[in-house]
């Protein structure tokens, strides 16, 4: 006899639980390998992830002090204006 819908759904839930357990086990191994490589080669966060662009300030609004790093959509205070006037050196 073919399995019922309910039986198939329960089997799927069991497989998903099993898959999550396996994923967590593999993830632990991957993280351990990464940590070993980071220690072995002295890898820094900047080398691994690049610079933190949130700390980068390229433009500043002199009236409000608000800043923008030049990435993504420009904020309203600089949109459509000459950016050279707001440039931070």
PDB file of N, CA, C and O in Angstrom, chain B, residues numbered from 101:
ATOM      1  N   UNK B 101       0.844  -1.181   0.000  1.00  0.00           N
ATOM      2  CA  UNK B 101       0.000   0.000   0.000  1.00  0.00           C
ATOM      3  C   UNK B 101       0.888   1.243   0.000  1.00  0.00           C
ATOM      4  O   UNK B 101       1.910   1.269   0.687  1.00  0.00           O
ATOM      5  N   UNK B 102       0.519   2.258  -0.749  1.00  0.00           N
ATOM      6  CA  UNK B 102       1.280   3.503  -0.849  1.00  0.00           C
ATOM      7  C   UNK B 102       1.132   4.293   0.448  1.00  0.00           C
ATOM      8  O   UNK B 102       0.091   4.238   1.103  1.00  0.00           O
ATOM      9  N   UNK B 103       2.186   5.032   0.813  1.00  0.00           N
ATOM     10  CA  UNK B 103       2.095   5.837   2.042  1.00  0.00           C
ATOM     11  C   UNK B 103       1.070   6.961   1.881  1.00  0.00           C
ATOM     12  O   UNK B 103       0.797   7.428   0.775  1.00  0.00           O
ATOM     13  N   UNK B 104       0.518   7.376   3.006  1.00  0.00           N
ATOM     14  CA  UNK B 104      -0.453   8.469   2.992  1.00  0.00           C
ATOM     15  C   UNK B 104       0.287   9.810   2.984  1.00  0.00           C
ATOM     16  O   UNK B 104       1.491   9.885   3.226  1.00  0.00           O
ATOM     17  N   UNK B 105      -0.464  10.840   2.702  1.00  0.00           N
ATOM     18  CA  UNK B 105       0.083  12.193   2.714  1.00  0.00           C
ATOM     19  C   UNK B 105       0.690  12.504   4.076  1.00  0.00           C
ATOM     20  O   UNK B 105       1.798  13.033   4.162  1.00  0.00           O
ATOM     21  N   UNK B 106      -0.036  12.176   5.137  1.00  0.00           N
ATOM     22  CA  UNK B 106       0.420  12.435   6.498  1.00  0.00           C
ATOM     23  C   UNK B 106       1.726  11.692   6.789  1.00  0.00           C
ATOM     24  O   UNK B 106       2.625  12.244   7.422  1.00  0.00           O
ATOM     25  N   UNK B 107       1.831  10.456   6.334  1.00  0.00           N
ATOM     26  CA  UNK B 107       3.052   9.674   6.540  1.00  0.00           C
ATOM     27  C   UNK B 107       4.235  10.286   5.798  1.00  0.00           C
ATOM     28  O   UNK B 107       5.345  10.344   6.326  1.00  0.00           O
ATOM     29  N   UNK B 108       3.995  10.733   4.597  1.00  0.00           N
ATOM     30  CA  UNK B 108       5.061  11.357   3.804  1.00  0.00           C
ATOM     31  C   UNK B 108       5.515  12.647   4.476  1.00  0.00           C
ATOM     32  O   UNK B 108       6.715  12.905   4.568  1.00  0.00           O
ATOM     33  N   UNK B 109       4.569  13.462   4.947  1.00  0.00           N
ATOM     34  CA  UNK B 109       4.923  14.715   5.630  1.00  0.00           C
ATOM     35  C   UNK B 109       5.734  14.432   6.894  1.00  0.00           C
ATOM     36  O   UNK B 109       6.694  15.149   7.174  1.00  0.00           O
ATOM     37  N   UNK B 110       5.376  13.418   7.650  1.00  0.00           N
ATOM     38  CA  UNK B 110       6.120  13.060   8.858  1.00  0.00           C
ATOM     39  C   UNK B 110       7.523  12.590   8.496  1.00  0.00           C
ATOM     40  O   UNK B 110       8.491  12.918   9.183  1.00  0.00           O
ATOM     41  N   UNK B 111       7.629  11.829   7.425  1.00  0.00           N
ATOM     42  CA  UNK B 111       8.944  11.362   6.971  1.00  0.00           C
ATOM     43  C   UNK B 111       9.823  12.561   6.571  1.00  0.00           C
ATOM     44  O   UNK B 111      11.019  12.589   6.861  1.00  0.00           O
ATOM     45  N   UNK B 112       9.219  13.528   5.914  1.00  0.00           N
ATOM     46  CA  UNK B 112       9.955  14.742   5.529  1.00  0.00           C
ATOM     47  C   UNK B 112      10.453  15.462   6.777  1.00  0.00           C
ATOM     48  O   UNK B 112      11.605  15.895   6.818  1.00  0.00           O
ATOM     49  N   UNK B 113       9.604  15.595   7.793  1.00  0.00           N
ATOM     50  CA  UNK B 113      10.019  16.253   9.044  1.00  0.00           C
ATOM     51  C   UNK B 113      11.187  15.509   9.697  1.00  0.00           C
ATOM     52  O   UNK B 113      12.125  16.131  10.196  1.00  0.00           O
ATOM     53  N   UNK B 114      11.122  14.192   9.689  1.00  0.00           N
ATOM     54  CA  UNK B 114      12.219  13.391  10.248  1.00  0.00           C
ATOM     55  C   UNK B 114      13.515  13.624   9.482  1.00  0.00           C
ATOM     56  O   UNK B 114      14.580  13.789  10.078  1.00  0.00           O
ATOM     57  N   UNK B 115      13.413  13.637   8.145  1.00  0.00           N
ATOM     58  CA  UNK B 115      14.595  13.871   7.320  1.00  0.00           C
ATOM     59  C   UNK B 115      15.164  15.274   7.543  1.00  0.00           C
ATOM     60  O   UNK B 115      16.382  15.453   7.550  1.00  0.00           O
ATOM     61  N   UNK B 116      14.296  16.262   7.723  1.00  0.00           N
ATOM     62  CA  UNK B 116      14.759  17.621   7.984  1.00  0.00           C
ATOM     63  C   UNK B 116      15.478  17.714   9.320  1.00  0.00           C
ATOM     64  O   UNK B 116      16.493  18.402   9.433  1.00  0.00           O
ATOM     65  N   UNK B 117      14.962  17.029  10.329  1.00  0.00           N
ATOM     66  CA  UNK B 117      15.643  17.006  11.634  1.00  0.00           C
ATOM     67  C   UNK B 117      17.011  16.349  11.508  1.00  0.00           C
ATOM     68  O   UNK B 117      18.001  16.843  12.049  1.00  0.00           O
ATOM     69  N   UNK B 118      17.057  15.234  10.789  1.00  0.00           N
ATOM     70  CA  UNK B 118      18.309  14.522  10.562  1.00  0.00           C
ATOM     71  C   UNK B 118      19.306  15.398   9.801  1.00  0.00           C
ATOM     72  O   UNK B 118      20.489  15.447  10.140  1.00  0.00           O
ATOM     73  N   UNK B 119      18.818  16.082   8.780  1.00  0.00           N
ATOM     74  CA  UNK B 119      19.679  16.947   7.974  1.00  0.00           C
ATOM     75  C   UNK B 119      20.250  18.082   8.823  1.00  0.00           C
ATOM     76  O   UNK B 119      21.413  18.449   8.658  1.00  0.00           O
ATOM     77  N   UNK B 120      19.455  18.635   9.717  1.00  0.00           N
ATOM     78  CA  UNK B 120      19.924  19.724  10.577  1.00  0.00           C
ATOM     79  C   UNK B 120      21.006  19.233  11.530  1.00  0.00           C
ATOM     80  O   UNK B 120      21.976  19.949  11.780  1.00  0.00           O
ATOM     81  N   UNK B 121      20.859  18.037  12.059  1.00  0.00           N
ATOM     82  CA  UNK B 121      21.892  17.466  12.925  1.00  0.00           C
ATOM     83  C   UNK B 121      23.192  17.294  12.155  1.00  0.00           C
ATOM     84  O   UNK B 121      24.263  17.642  12.653  1.00  0.00           O
ATOM     85  N   UNK B 122      23.104  16.761  10.948  1.00  0.00           N
ATOM     86  CA  UNK B 122      24.297  16.577  10.108  1.00  0.00           C
ATOM     87  C   UNK B 122      24.937  17.918   9.747  1.00  0.00           C
ATOM     88  O   UNK B 122      26.160  18.051   9.757  1.00  0.00           O
ATOM     89  N   UNK B 123      24.103  18.909   9.429  1.00  0.00           N
ATOM     90  CA  UNK B 123      24.628  20.238   9.082  1.00  0.00           C
ATOM     91  C   UNK B 123      25.411  20.828  10.245  1.00  0.00           C
ATOM     92  O   UNK B 123      26.492  21.385  10.052  1.00  0.00           O
ATOM     93  N   UNK B 124      24.872  20.706  11.449  1.00  0.00           N
ATOM     94  CA  UNK B 124      25.552  21.245  12.629  1.00  0.00           C
ATOM     95  C   UNK B 124      26.881  20.541  12.890  1.00  0.00           C
ATOM     96  O   UNK B 124      27.869  21.183  13.248  1.00  0.00           O
ATOM     97  N   UNK B 125      26.905  19.216  12.708  1.00  0.00           N
ATOM     98  CA  UNK B 125      28.152  18.465  12.889  1.00  0.00           C
ATOM     99  C   UNK B 125      29.202  18.904  11.874  1.00  0.00           C
ATOM    100  O   UNK B 125      30.359  19.131  12.228  1.00  0.00           O
ATOM    101  N   UNK B 126      28.794  19.022  10.611  1.00  0.00           N
ATOM    102  CA  UNK B 126      29.722  19.449   9.571  1.00  0.00           C
ATOM    103  C   UNK B 126      30.185  20.881   9.806  1.00  0.00           C
ATOM    104  O   UNK B 126      31.351  21.205   9.582  1.00  0.00           O
ATOM    105  N   UNK B 127      29.282  21.728  10.252  1.00  0.00           N
ATOM    106  CA  UNK B 127      29.625  23.118  10.516  1.00  0.00           C
ATOM    107  C   UNK B 127      30.688  23.221  11.605  1.00  0.00           C
ATOM    108  O   UNK B 127      31.610  24.029  11.496  1.00  0.00           O
ATOM    109  N   UNK B 128      30.566  22.411  12.649  1.00  0.00           N
ATOM    110  CA  UNK B 128      31.585  22.410  13.704  1.00  0.00           C
ATOM    111  C   UNK B 128      32.956  22.064  13.129  1.00  0.00           C
ATOM    112  O   UNK B 128      33.956  22.690  13.484  1.00  0.00           O
ATOM    113  N   UNK B 129      33.005  21.077  12.250  1.00  0.00           N
ATOM    114  CA  UNK B 129      34.267  20.678  11.631  1.00  0.00           C
ATOM    115  C   UNK B 129      34.828  21.791  10.747  1.00  0.00           C
ATOM    116  O   UNK B 129      36.024  22.078  10.787  1.00  0.00           O
ATOM    117  N   UNK B 130      33.973  22.407   9.960  1.00  0.00           N
ATOM    118  CA  UNK B 130      34.412  23.486   9.073  1.00  0.00           C
ATOM    119  C   UNK B 130      34.969  24.652   9.882  1.00  0.00           C
ATOM    120  O   UNK B 130      36.025  25.190   9.552  1.00  0.00           O
ATOM    121  N   UNK B 131      34.267  25.041  10.934  1.00  0.00           N
ATOM    122  CA  UNK B 131      34.718  26.152  11.773  1.00  0.00           C
ATOM    123  C   UNK B 131      36.053  25.819  12.431  1.00  0.00           C
ATOM    124  O   UNK B 131      36.940  26.669  12.504  1.00  0.00           O
ATOM    125  N   UNK B 132      36.196  24.591  12.909  1.00  0.00           N
ATOM    126  CA  UNK B 132      37.463  24.181  13.527  1.00  0.00           C
ATOM    127  C   UNK B 132      38.594  24.255  12.506  1.00  0.00           C
ATOM    128  O   UNK B 132      39.682  24.728  12.835  1.00  0.00           O
ATOM    129  N   UNK B 133      38.365  23.800  11.282  1.00  0.00           N
ATOM    130  CA  UNK B 133      39.380  23.878  10.220  1.00  0.00           C
ATOM    131  C   UNK B 133      39.739  25.331   9.916  1.00  0.00           C
ATOM    132  O   UNK B 133      40.911  25.665   9.740  1.00  0.00           O
ATOM    133  N   UNK B 134      38.736  26.178   9.857  1.00  0.00           N
ATOM    134  CA  UNK B 134      38.978  27.592   9.571  1.00  0.00           C
ATOM    135  C   UNK B 134      39.798  28.235  10.685  1.00  0.00           C
ATOM    136  O   UNK B 134      40.723  29.002  10.416  1.00  0.00           O
ATOM    137  N   UNK B 135      39.464  27.924  11.925  1.00  0.00           N
ATOM    138  CA  UNK B 135      40.208  28.493  13.057  1.00  0.00           C
ATOM    139  C   UNK B 135      41.660  28.047  13.036  1.00  0.00           C
ATOM    140  O   UNK B 135      42.561  28.839  13.314  1.00  0.00           O
ATOM    141  N   UNK B 136      41.893  26.767  12.704  1.00  0.00           N
ATOM    142  CA  UNK B 136      43.272  26.272  12.611  1.00  0.00           C
ATOM    143  C   UNK B 136      44.043  27.024  11.529  1.00  0.00           C
ATOM    144  O   UNK B 136      45.184  27.432  11.746  1.00  0.00           O
ATOM    145  N   UNK B 137      43.423  27.208  10.367  1.00  0.00           N
ATOM    146  CA  UNK B 137      44.084  27.910   9.264  1.00  0.00           C
ATOM    147  C   UNK B 137      44.345  29.371   9.625  1.00  0.00           C
ATOM    148  O   UNK B 137      45.402  29.907   9.289  1.00  0.00           O
ATOM    149  N   UNK B 138      43.406  30.018  10.299  1.00  0.00           N
ATOM    150  CA  UNK B 138      43.579  31.412  10.701  1.00  0.00           C
ATOM    151  C   UNK B 138      44.769  31.541  11.644  1.00  0.00           C
ATOM    152  O   UNK B 138      45.590  32.447  11.498  1.00  0.00           O
ATOM    153  N   UNK B 139      44.857  30.623  12.619  1.00  0.00           N
ATOM    154  CA  UNK B 139      45.995  30.651  13.553  1.00  0.00           C
ATOM    155  C   UNK B 139      47.303  30.344  12.829  1.00  0.00           C
ATOM    156  O   UNK B 139      48.305  31.027  13.039  1.00  0.00           O
ATOM    157  N   UNK B 140      47.296  29.330  11.988  1.00  0.00           N
ATOM    158  CA  UNK B 140      48.512  28.892  11.301  1.00  0.00           C
ATOM    159  C   UNK B 140      49.097  29.999  10.426  1.00  0.00           C
ATOM    160  O   UNK B 140      50.309  30.215  10.423  1.00  0.00           O
ATOM    161  N   UNK B 141      48.248  30.690   9.692  1.00  0.00           N
ATOM    162  CA  UNK B 141      48.719  31.701   8.751  1.00  0.00           C
ATOM    163  C   UNK B 141      48.632  33.126   9.279  1.00  0.00           C
ATOM    164  O   UNK B 141      49.020  34.068   8.589  1.00  0.00           O
ATOM    165  N   UNK B 142      48.131  33.289  10.483  1.00  0.00           N
ATOM    166  CA  UNK B 142      48.032  34.625  11.069  1.00  0.00           C
ATOM    167  C   UNK B 142      47.109  35.541  10.281  1.00  0.00           C
ATOM    168  O   UNK B 142      47.397  36.726  10.115  1.00  0.00           O
ATOM    169  N   UNK B 143      46.014  35.001   9.802  1.00  0.00           N
ATOM    170  CA  UNK B 143      45.072  35.767   8.986  1.00  0.00           C
ATOM    171  C   UNK B 143      44.356  36.791   9.867  1.00  0.00           C
ATOM    172  O   UNK B 143      43.871  36.467  10.951  1.00  0.00           O
ATOM    173  N   UNK B 144      44.300  38.022   9.383  1.00  0.00           N
ATOM    174  CA  UNK B 144      43.621  39.091  10.118  1.00  0.00           C
ATOM    175  C   UNK B 144      42.186  39.251   9.625  1.00  0.00           C
ATOM    176  O   UNK B 144      41.865  38.817   8.518  1.00  0.00           O
ATOM    177  N   UNK B 145      41.322  39.865  10.421  1.00  0.00           N
ATOM    178  CA  UNK B 145      39.944  40.095   9.961  1.00  0.00           C
ATOM    179  C   UNK B 145      39.893  40.898   8.658  1.00  0.00           C
ATOM    180  O   UNK B 145      39.058  40.619   7.797  1.00  0.00           O
ATOM    181  N   UNK B 146      40.779  41.893   8.504  1.00  0.00           N
ATOM    182  CA  UNK B 146      40.785  42.669   7.258  1.00  0.00           C
ATOM    183  C   UNK B 146      41.119  41.799   6.059  1.00  0.00           C
ATOM    184  O   UNK B 146      40.539  41.971   4.987  1.00  0.00           O
ATOM    185  N   UNK B 147      42.048  40.865   6.227  1.00  0.00           N
ATOM    186  CA  UNK B 147      42.386  39.971   5.129  1.00  0.00           C
ATOM    187  C   UNK B 147      41.223  39.045   4.798  1.00  0.00           C
ATOM    188  O   UNK B 147      40.987  38.719   3.635  1.00  0.00           O
ATOM    189  N   UNK B 148      40.513  38.633   5.813  1.00  0.00           N
ATOM    190  CA  UNK B 148      39.429  37.686   5.618  1.00  0.00           C
ATOM    191  C   UNK B 148      38.161  38.359   5.091  1.00  0.00           C
ATOM    192  O   UNK B 148      37.505  37.834   4.191  1.00  0.00           O
ATOM    193  N   UNK B 149      37.822  39.502   5.644  1.00  0.00           N
ATOM    194  CA  UNK B 149      36.551  40.149   5.309  1.00  0.00           C
ATOM    195  C   UNK B 149      36.689  41.463   4.554  1.00  0.00           C
ATOM    196  O   UNK B 149      35.692  41.995   4.066  1.00  0.00           O
ATOM    197  N   UNK B 150      37.898  41.998   4.448  1.00  0.00           N
ATOM    198  CA  UNK B 150      38.083  43.307   3.835  1.00  0.00           C
ATOM    199  C   UNK B 150      37.880  44.398   4.869  1.00  0.00           C
ATOM    200  O   UNK B 150      37.501  44.110   6.004  1.00  0.00           O
ATOM    201  N   UNK B 151      38.126  45.645   4.498  1.00  0.00           N
ATOM    202  CA  UNK B 151      37.980  46.731   5.467  1.00  0.00           C
ATOM    203  C   UNK B 151      36.521  46.933   5.859  1.00  0.00           C
ATOM    204  O   UNK B 151      35.605  46.617   5.099  1.00  0.00           O
ATOM    205  N   UNK B 152      36.329  47.459   7.046  1.00  0.00           N
ATOM    206  CA  UNK B 152      34.982  47.764   7.528  1.00  0.00           C
ATOM    207  C   UNK B 152      34.569  49.107   6.935  1.00  0.00           C
ATOM    208  O   UNK B 152      35.025  50.161   7.381  1.00  0.00           O
ATOM    209  N   UNK B 153      33.707  49.056   5.932  1.00  0.00           N
ATOM    210  CA  UNK B 153      33.323  50.279   5.227  1.00  0.00           C
ATOM    211  C   UNK B 153      32.440  51.189   6.061  1.00  0.00           C
ATOM    212  O   UNK B 153      32.265  52.359   5.720  1.00  0.00           O
ATOM    213  N   UNK B 154      31.883  50.678   7.143  1.00  0.00           N
ATOM    214  CA  UNK B 154      31.050  51.545   7.976  1.00  0.00           C
ATOM    215  C   UNK B 154      31.899  52.601   8.675  1.00  0.00           C
ATOM    216  O   UNK B 154      31.385  53.652   9.058  1.00  0.00           O
ATOM    217  N   UNK B 155      33.206  52.330   8.846  1.00  0.00           N
ATOM    218  CA  UNK B 155      34.092  53.309   9.475  1.00  0.00           C
ATOM    219  C   UNK B 155      34.662  54.307   8.471  1.00  0.00           C
ATOM    220  O   UNK B 155      35.233  55.324   8.864  1.00  0.00           O
ATOM    221  N   UNK B 156      34.511  54.024   7.187  1.00  0.00           N
ATOM    222  CA  UNK B 156      35.062  54.871   6.141  1.00  0.00           C
ATOM    223  C   UNK B 156      34.157  56.083   5.929  1.00  0.00           C
ATOM    224  O   UNK B 156      32.959  55.938   5.686  1.00  0.00           O
ATOM    225  N   UNK B 157      34.730  57.260   6.022  1.00  0.00           N
ATOM    226  CA  UNK B 157      33.961  58.489   5.804  1.00  0.00           C
ATOM    227  C   UNK B 157      34.592  59.228   4.638  1.00  0.00           C
ATOM    228  O   UNK B 157      35.750  59.639   4.712  1.00  0.00           O
ATOM    229  N   UNK B 158      33.839  59.399   3.569  1.00  0.00           N
ATOM    230  CA  UNK B 158      34.328  60.145   2.406  1.00  0.00           C
ATOM    231  C   UNK B 158      33.656  61.506   2.277  1.00  0.00           C
ATOM    232  O   UNK B 158      34.237  62.452   1.745  1.00  0.00           O
ATOM    233  N   UNK B 159      32.415  61.591   2.774  1.00  0.00           N
ATOM    234  CA  UNK B 159      31.653  62.832   2.631  1.00  0.00           C
ATOM    235  C   UNK B 159      31.012  63.186   3.962  1.00  0.00           C
ATOM    236  O   UNK B 159      30.571  62.310   4.705  1.00  0.00           O
ATOM    237  N   UNK B 160      30.966  64.491   4.258  1.00  0.00           N
ATOM    238  CA  UNK B 160      30.346  64.956   5.506  1.00  0.00           C
ATOM    239  C   UNK B 160      29.497  66.186   5.201  1.00  0.00           C
ATOM    240  O   UNK B 160      29.916  67.086   4.472  1.00  0.00           O
ATOM    241  N   UNK B 161      28.305  66.206   5.769  1.00  0.00           N
ATOM    242  CA  UNK B 161      27.421  67.361   5.658  1.00  0.00           C
ATOM    243  C   UNK B 161      27.871  68.360   6.717  1.00  0.00           C
ATOM    244  O   UNK B 161      27.765  68.067   7.908  1.00  0.00           O
ATOM    245  N   UNK B 162      28.374  69.541   6.321  1.00  0.00           N
ATOM    246  CA  UNK B 162      28.874  70.500   7.302  1.00  0.00           C
ATOM    247  C   UNK B 162      27.781  71.049   8.228  1.00  0.00           C
ATOM    248  O   UNK B 162      28.078  71.487   9.340  1.00  0.00           O
ATOM    249  N   UNK B 163      26.538  71.029   7.785  1.00  0.00           N
ATOM    250  CA  UNK B 163      25.452  71.559   8.603  1.00  0.00           C
ATOM    251  C   UNK B 163      25.031  70.600   9.713  1.00  0.00           C
ATOM    252  O   UNK B 163      24.781  71.027  10.840  1.00  0.00           O
ATOM    253  N   UNK B 164      24.952  69.316   9.402  1.00  0.00           N
ATOM    254  CA  UNK B 164      24.446  68.349  10.377  1.00  0.00           C
ATOM    255  C   UNK B 164      25.533  67.428  10.925  1.00  0.00           C
ATOM    256  O   UNK B 164      25.357  66.826  11.985  1.00  0.00           O
ATOM    257  N   UNK B 165      26.649  67.314  10.217  1.00  0.00           N
ATOM    258  CA  UNK B 165      27.705  66.399  10.632  1.00  0.00           C
ATOM    259  C   UNK B 165      27.478  64.978  10.171  1.00  0.00           C
ATOM    260  O   UNK B 165      28.295  64.101  10.450  1.00  0.00           O
ATOM    261  N   UNK B 166      26.382  64.733   9.468  1.00  0.00           N
ATOM    262  CA  UNK B 166      26.111  63.387   8.963  1.00  0.00           C
ATOM    263  C   UNK B 166      27.169  63.017   7.933  1.00  0.00           C
ATOM    264  O   UNK B 166      27.694  63.877   7.226  1.00  0.00           O
ATOM    265  N   UNK B 167      27.476  61.716   7.859  1.00  0.00           N
ATOM    266  CA  UNK B 167      28.519  61.252   6.947  1.00  0.00           C
ATOM    267  C   UNK B 167      27.982  60.190   6.001  1.00  0.00           C
ATOM    268  O   UNK B 167      26.922  59.603   6.217  1.00  0.00           O
ATOM    269  N   UNK B 168      28.762  59.966   4.935  1.00  0.00           N
ATOM    270  CA  UNK B 168      28.437  58.936   3.946  1.00  0.00           C
ATOM    271  C   UNK B 168      29.748  58.395   3.407  1.00  0.00           C
ATOM    272  O   UNK B 168      30.679  59.161   3.157  1.00  0.00           O
ATOM    273  N   UNK B 169      29.831  57.075   3.225  1.00  0.00           N
ATOM    274  CA  UNK B 169      31.074  56.472   2.749  1.00  0.00           C
ATOM    275  C   UNK B 169      31.163  56.405   1.228  1.00  0.00           C
ATOM    276  O   UNK B 169      32.194  55.987   0.700  1.00  0.00           O
ATOM    277  N   UNK B 170      30.133  56.797   0.518  1.00  0.00           N
ATOM    278  CA  UNK B 170      30.171  56.805  -0.944  1.00  0.00           C
ATOM    279  C   UNK B 170      29.655  55.528  -1.565  1.00  0.00           C
ATOM    280  O   UNK B 170      29.645  55.401  -2.789  1.00  0.00           O
ATOM    281  N   UNK B 171      29.223  54.571  -0.748  1.00  0.00           N
ATOM    282  CA  UNK B 171      28.690  53.315  -1.254  1.00  0.00           C
ATOM    283  C   UNK B 171      27.188  53.284  -1.055  1.00  0.00           C
ATOM    284  O   UNK B 171      26.667  53.796  -0.064  1.00  0.00           O
ATOM    285  N   UNK B 172      26.505  52.679  -2.004  1.00  0.00           N
ATOM    286  CA  UNK B 172      25.042  52.581  -1.903  1.00  0.00           C
ATOM    287  C   UNK B 172      24.377  53.870  -2.346  1.00  0.00           C
ATOM    288  O   UNK B 172      25.022  54.749  -2.919  1.00  0.00           O
ATOM    289  N   UNK B 173      23.097  53.976  -2.081  1.00  0.00           N
ATOM    290  CA  UNK B 173      22.339  55.161  -2.474  1.00  0.00           C
ATOM    291  C   UNK B 173      22.821  56.372  -1.692  1.00  0.00           C
ATOM    292  O   UNK B 173      23.008  56.300  -0.477  1.00  0.00           O
ATOM    293  N   UNK B 174      23.022  57.486  -2.391  1.00  0.00           N
ATOM    294  CA  UNK B 174      23.443  58.690  -1.670  1.00  0.00           C
ATOM    295  C   UNK B 174      22.323  59.217  -0.781  1.00  0.00           C
ATOM    296  O   UNK B 174      21.151  59.164  -1.154  1.00  0.00           O
ATOM    297  N   UNK B 175      22.684  59.728   0.399  1.00  0.00           N
ATOM    298  CA  UNK B 175      21.658  60.293   1.276  1.00  0.00           C
ATOM    299  C   UNK B 175      21.098  61.593   0.689  1.00  0.00           C
ATOM    300  O   UNK B 175      21.711  62.201  -0.189  1.00  0.00           O
ATOM    301  N   UNK B 176      19.948  62.005   1.175  1.00  0.00           N
ATOM    302  CA  UNK B 176      19.271  63.196   0.642  1.00  0.00           C
ATOM    303  C   UNK B 176      20.133  64.446   0.721  1.00  0.00           C
ATOM    304  O   UNK B 176      20.057  65.295  -0.167  1.00  0.00           O
ATOM    305  N   UNK B 177      20.957  64.583   1.768  1.00  0.00           N
ATOM    306  CA  UNK B 177      21.721  65.816   1.944  1.00  0.00           C
ATOM    307  C   UNK B 177      22.801  65.991   0.873  1.00  0.00           C
ATOM    308  O   UNK B 177      23.325  67.095   0.728  1.00  0.00           O
ATOM    309  N   UNK B 178      23.150  64.952   0.122  1.00  0.00           N
ATOM    310  CA  UNK B 178      24.175  65.082  -0.919  1.00  0.00           C
ATOM    311  C   UNK B 178      23.623  64.775  -2.314  1.00  0.00           C
ATOM    312  O   UNK B 178      24.259  65.083  -3.321  1.00  0.00           O
ATOM    313  N   UNK B 179      22.461  64.180  -2.362  1.00  0.00           N
ATOM    314  CA  UNK B 179      21.874  63.774  -3.636  1.00  0.00           C
ATOM    315  C   UNK B 179      21.676  64.974  -4.564  1.00  0.00           C
ATOM    316  O   UNK B 179      21.041  65.963  -4.200  1.00  0.00           O
ATOM    317  N   UNK B 180      22.240  64.860  -5.777  1.00  0.00           N
ATOM    318  CA  UNK B 180      22.079  65.892  -6.792  1.00  0.00           C
ATOM    319  C   UNK B 180      23.001  67.091  -6.624  1.00  0.00           C
ATOM    320  O   UNK B 180      22.902  68.049  -7.391  1.00  0.00           O
ATOM    321  N   UNK B 181      23.886  67.065  -5.650  1.00  0.00           N
ATOM    322  CA  UNK B 181      24.795  68.188  -5.410  1.00  0.00           C
ATOM    323  C   UNK B 181      26.209  67.810  -5.821  1.00  0.00           C
ATOM    324  O   UNK B 181      26.513  66.637  -6.037  1.00  0.00           O
ATOM    325  N   UNK B 182      27.071  68.818  -5.925  1.00  0.00           N
ATOM    326  CA  UNK B 182      28.471  68.581  -6.238  1.00  0.00           C
ATOM    327  C   UNK B 182      29.129  67.951  -5.015  1.00  0.00           C
ATOM    328  O   UNK B 182      29.244  68.584  -3.966  1.00  0.00           O
ATOM    329  N   UNK B 183      29.554  66.708  -5.157  1.00  0.00           N
ATOM    330  CA  UNK B 183      30.105  65.971  -4.025  1.00  0.00           C
ATOM    331  C   UNK B 183      31.455  66.509  -3.566  1.00  0.00           C
ATOM    332  O   UNK B 183      31.850  66.285  -2.422  1.00  0.00           O
ATOM    333  N   UNK B 184      32.160  67.205  -4.430  1.00  0.00           N
ATOM    334  CA  UNK B 184      33.475  67.742  -4.063  1.00  0.00           C
ATOM    335  C   UNK B 184      33.366  68.687  -2.868  1.00  0.00           C
ATOM    336  O   UNK B 184      34.295  68.782  -2.067  1.00  0.00           O
ATOM    337  N   UNK B 185      32.253  69.374  -2.747  1.00  0.00           N
ATOM    338  CA  UNK B 185      32.089  70.320  -1.643  1.00  0.00           C
ATOM    339  C   UNK B 185      31.947  69.602  -0.296  1.00  0.00           C
ATOM    340  O   UNK B 185      32.152  70.215   0.751  1.00  0.00           O
ATOM    341  N   UNK B 186      31.605  68.331  -0.313  1.00  0.00           N
ATOM    342  CA  UNK B 186      31.379  67.559   0.911  1.00  0.00           C
ATOM    343  C   UNK B 186      32.521  66.591   1.209  1.00  0.00           C
ATOM    344  O   UNK B 186      32.511  65.910   2.235  1.00  0.00           O
ATOM    345  N   UNK B 187      33.497  66.531   0.319  1.00  0.00           N
ATOM    346  CA  UNK B 187      34.576  65.557   0.420  1.00  0.00           C
ATOM    347  C   UNK B 187      35.397  65.744   1.689  1.00  0.00           C
ATOM    348  O   UNK B 187      35.752  66.869   2.042  1.00  0.00           O
ATOM    349  N   UNK B 188      35.698  64.643   2.375  1.00  0.00           N
ATOM    350  CA  UNK B 188      36.548  64.648   3.560  1.00  0.00           C
ATOM    351  C   UNK B 188      37.912  64.126   3.130  1.00  0.00           C
ATOM    352  O   UNK B 188      38.005  63.055   2.530  1.00  0.00           O
ATOM    353  N   UNK B 189      38.955  64.864   3.429  1.00  0.00           N
ATOM    354  CA  UNK B 189      40.303  64.416   3.025  1.00  0.00           C
ATOM    355  C   UNK B 189      40.996  63.650   4.102  1.00  0.00           C
ATOM    356  O   UNK B 189      42.130  63.209   3.914  1.00  0.00           O
TER     357      UNK B 189
END
